[in-house]
Amino acid sequence: MATKIGFLWRAPISSHTKDVNDKNDNIRTIGWMSYTNSEKEKATILVVENKDENVAYIEAGKETQRNKKNIGNGKLVTFVWDEALFSHDINPVALSEDNREIYRYGYPLGTTIHRDTDMKWYSIK
């Protein structure tokens, strides 16, 4: 996240997905950040990369305000919100051309232990 100070830009915060073992996954989160500053300005950004030819759309957002964006094979899609949100607030999913959910973003199902390294895209069967 960059802010302008005078004629220069400054990046007071950055986020990355260190140790997430998804480098070979067909769909992966490239970046995710939720930010609030001292002036109470808020933002959330989510960037997803697709390597699955069956994925046509990524959908994310609050239940009543879902955003759906096209994404091709080998492409990136970016979502931006002007509020601080968590992954469970926006519940990202990957959809096929016929709007069938084929991946979901989150923790593995059936586990009570949540580690940051397990938060990634999982196939829906």
C-alpha positions as CSV (number, residue, x, y, z in Angstrom):
1,M,0.0,0.0,0.0
2,A,1.6,3.3,-1.1
3,T,0.8,6.8,0.1
4,K,1.9,10.0,-1.4
5,I,3.9,12.4,0.7
6,G,4.8,15.6,-1.2
7,F,5.9,14.6,-4.7
8,L,7.2,11.1,-3.4
9,W,5.4,7.9,-2.7
10,R,6.0,5.8,0.4
11,A,5.0,2.3,1.3
12,P,4.5,2.0,5.0
13,I,3.1,-1.5,4.9
14,S,3.4,-4.6,2.7
15,S,2.1,-8.1,2.9
16,H,3.2,-11.4,1.4
17,T,2.3,-15.1,1.6
18,K,5.6,-16.4,2.9
19,D,5.7,-20.2,3.6
20,V,2.3,-20.9,1.9
21,N,3.0,-24.0,-0.1
22,D,0.9,-23.2,-3.2
23,K,3.5,-22.5,-5.9
24,N,2.3,-25.4,-8.0
25,D,-1.4,-25.0,-7.3
26,N,-3.7,-24.2,-10.2
27,I,-5.1,-21.2,-8.4
28,R,-3.4,-19.2,-5.8
29,T,-3.5,-15.9,-3.9
30,I,-0.6,-13.7,-5.0
31,G,-1.4,-10.9,-2.4
32,W,-3.9,-10.2,0.3
33,M,-4.0,-7.3,2.7
34,S,-6.4,-5.5,5.0
35,Y,-5.3,-2.1,6.2
36,T,-6.5,0.7,8.5
37,N,-4.3,3.8,9.2
38,S,-4.4,6.4,12.0
39,E,-6.7,8.6,9.9
40,K,-9.2,5.7,9.9
41,E,-8.8,5.2,6.2
42,K,-9.4,1.6,5.3
43,A,-8.7,-0.7,2.4
44,T,-8.6,-4.4,1.5
45,I,-6.9,-5.9,-1.6
46,L,-7.0,-9.5,-2.9
47,V,-5.0,-10.6,-6.0
48,V,-5.5,-14.1,-7.4
49,E,-3.6,-15.9,-10.2
50,N,-5.3,-18.6,-12.2
51,K,-3.6,-21.6,-14.0
52,D,-6.7,-23.7,-14.4
53,E,-8.5,-23.6,-17.8
54,N,-11.7,-24.6,-16.1
55,V,-11.8,-21.4,-14.0
56,A,-13.7,-18.6,-15.7
57,Y,-14.5,-16.2,-12.8
58,I,-13.5,-15.3,-9.3
59,E,-16.2,-14.1,-7.0
60,A,-15.6,-12.3,-3.7
61,G,-17.2,-9.8,-1.4
62,K,-19.7,-9.5,1.4
63,E,-22.8,-11.7,1.0
64,T,-25.0,-8.8,-0.1
65,Q,-22.2,-7.2,-2.2
66,R,-20.5,-10.0,-4.2
67,N,-18.1,-9.0,-7.0
68,K,-17.6,-11.4,-9.9
69,K,-14.7,-10.9,-12.3
70,N,-13.5,-12.8,-15.4
71,I,-10.2,-14.5,-15.2
72,G,-8.5,-16.5,-17.9
73,N,-5.9,-19.2,-17.7
74,G,-2.5,-17.6,-16.8
75,K,-4.2,-14.3,-15.7
76,L,-4.4,-12.3,-12.6
77,V,-7.5,-10.6,-11.1
78,T,-7.5,-7.9,-8.4
79,F,-10.3,-7.0,-6.0
80,V,-10.2,-3.8,-4.0
81,W,-12.6,-2.6,-1.2
82,D,-12.6,0.6,0.7
83,E,-13.1,-1.1,4.1
84,A,-11.0,-3.5,6.2
85,L,-12.3,-7.1,5.5
86,F,-11.2,-10.6,6.5
87,S,-11.2,-13.7,4.3
88,H,-14.4,-15.0,6.0
89,D,-16.1,-11.6,5.2
90,I,-15.5,-11.9,1.5
91,N,-15.5,-15.7,1.0
92,P,-13.6,-15.9,-2.3
93,V,-14.6,-18.7,-4.7
94,A,-13.5,-19.7,-8.2
95,L,-16.3,-20.5,-10.7
96,S,-16.5,-22.4,-14.0
97,E,-18.1,-20.9,-17.1
98,D,-21.4,-22.3,-16.0
99,N,-21.1,-20.7,-12.5
100,R,-20.3,-23.9,-10.7
101,E,-18.0,-23.4,-7.7
102,I,-14.8,-25.4,-8.2
103,Y,-12.4,-23.8,-5.7
104,R,-12.8,-22.0,-2.4
105,Y,-10.3,-19.9,-0.5
106,G,-9.7,-20.6,3.2
107,Y,-8.5,-23.3,5.6
108,P,-8.9,-27.1,5.0
109,L,-12.3,-28.4,5.9
110,G,-12.6,-30.7,8.9
111,T,-9.7,-29.3,10.9
112,T,-9.8,-27.3,14.2
113,I,-6.2,-26.1,13.9
114,H,-5.7,-23.1,11.6
115,R,-2.2,-22.3,10.5
116,D,-1.4,-19.3,8.2
117,T,0.4,-21.7,5.8
118,D,-2.8,-23.7,5.3
119,M,-4.8,-20.8,4.1
120,K,-5.1,-21.2,0.3
121,W,-7.4,-22.4,-2.5
122,Y,-9.0,-25.8,-2.2
123,S,-10.8,-27.8,-4.8
124,I,-14.5,-28.3,-4.2
125,K,-15.6,-31.8,-5.1
